[in-house]
Amino acid sequence: MSEITLHELEKQYGETTAVEDVSVEIEDGELLCLLGPSGSGKSTTLRMIAGLETPTSGEISINGDDVTDDPAYERTTSTVFQDWALFPHKTVRENVEFGLKMRGVPADEREQRAESMLERVQMTGYGEDDPTNLSGGQKQRVALARSLAVNPDVLLLDEPLSNLDKRLREDMQIELREIHEDLDETFVHVTHDQDEAFTLADRIGIMDQGQLVQVGDPDEVYENPKNQFIESFLGDTNFVDARVTRTTDDAVYVDTDLGTELVLPTDTEPAVDEGTALTLSLRPEILSIDQPSADGGTAADDASEQQLATDGSSRTAVTGTVENVIYRGSTVRYSADIDGTSMFAERTDATTGTLSAGEQIRLEWNGADVLAFREDGTRVSL
Amino acid sequence: MTSTLHRETLENAAFRAGYGALLVFMLLPLLVVVVTSFSASGRVAFPPDSFSFVWYVDFFDSTQWLDAFTNSIVIGVGTALLATLLGVLGAFGQELETDSVVGSVVAPVVLIPLLIPPVILGITLLLYFNEVGLRGSYASIILAHTLWATPLVYFVMRSVFSRFDWQQLDAAHDLGAGPVRSFVHVVLPNVKHGIFVGALLAFIISLQEFVMALFLSTPGTETIPVLAWTEIRQALDPMVSVVSTFLILISVGAIIVAAIATNLEWVSKQLS
């Protein structure tokens, strides 16, 4: 049992509010990723759970016990730091043994436990090494072993992978995931890297400007973002300015700079008024790429293609000119000029019919896949 | 390209020659002191007419000088211990309290004794220690010297702590070490060389300090500089040179010990 409850947690440094009104329940055995840009308060939140920072107000409880005022050395949490913070004057084994030594575990038992921890992180045989001579990936493993050695109720990870190169980082993500499944302990992992969060997390908590904006399963936060910040932070997207021209029972019609009126089908009666300014998000994965027919798409063609089907979907297509083509390994990204507005879409490399700069391009999507946000960033439920 | 390099080499050589000449000029008096200590005659002259160890023999026969020597060592060690304790804890505490008011006033307060002329400090402390009944004790001179040595230890430690990775302290707390144990197990091993250097510095400061010691010492607590001054007033004989030679030897020895101590780890790393 190691569930964590944060209740209206707040941290201020002088005039600056680093963390504001963060409340969340982290379940026993869960791997929660706190994801956000730098300065969003995610590390401060983690440090408050660890006891390394004292909250200005609010409560933290672990396993139902209020630990808000307990110092770090009395908590059952253990942290893996961003720079690993290994003790340079101690050997690798002494580093791993440190927490056990502080708990008064006898020397032979300590050594045994340290060895088995080093084995778990695949660092067997490095016990007598000087940690300052290890590579980044090895230091990271030792830091993980050191934290795991004390058998913490909660393992806190403060961007421990951010200083590793891409390949190593991806390997470590999978290893962390395996260790988490093995131990069945509660992990809280802080990262600014959305790929890492999606790889590791049972649930993702997205932080922005000190607030926990949304907590949910990875697919839920990606597909159903609460506001425009989350939509822009989780992967690349095309934002298009729009203005509501009219609404009907089952659709919102908007005017955009794409040279055509767009239809956004709705399930419920739309909660926007005529004239409301919106920002539409068109993710590259909802856009399908085509070459327009030889005579080129005309406005009339586009209009005729824009119909509201009875199943609540609507096909919309626009045409424009390819501005540039970027090969990104597994995908090719096309930037296109659509009636003065720049948009991009992606194709996997294998797709036939490669387009090059200057050629005509046709982008098509289902209006039901488009997300819309108000000027204050809140999402419009469609 | 070649001519620029050539000019640079020339300039470097000229700079080094000038620097070396200045250094030799400043250090030469030390050599004169050492040489005159081996004089056979009863006056200080350079170069001496003849050489002998007669004044060294006299020094080791003189209980007065040997007592002064003991006093200097006792006061020096006492100062080193007290100033190091205060300087290390002051600098450490300030690192933990960088944002607080207390943290911001520590540095200026520690610095104040260095800014007051030692004559003033000496007189003031004499009056003060008379009041509190410390007159004539080792403690009075140790406290006076600590006033001077603490700021030096403090600034050495500030620079040492500025290179310390404070996340290690977080890691120690996180792994269950309380404030005292994390200081002993994690902070201390990282800064022990700095502490050692600071303590040696404090010792040397105390060994050489004259003005405050003159005011505060009594015949029982006379330090070497004080006795040397009293003796010189009567007769300028090579005994002062002998004593000075010992002081120079102790200081140079301390510097060598410090250099070895701070580099031992480096040496052992090179060997392994």
Interface residues (C-beta under 8 A of the other chain):
Chain A: G14 A50 G51 L52 P71 A72 Y73 T77 S78 T79 F81 D83 A85 L86 F87 P88 H89 K90 F98 G99 M102 R103 D130 R146 S147 V150
Chain B: D99 D165 Q167 Q168 D170 A171 A172 H173 D174 L175 G176 A177 G178 R181 S182 H185 V186 P189 N190 K269
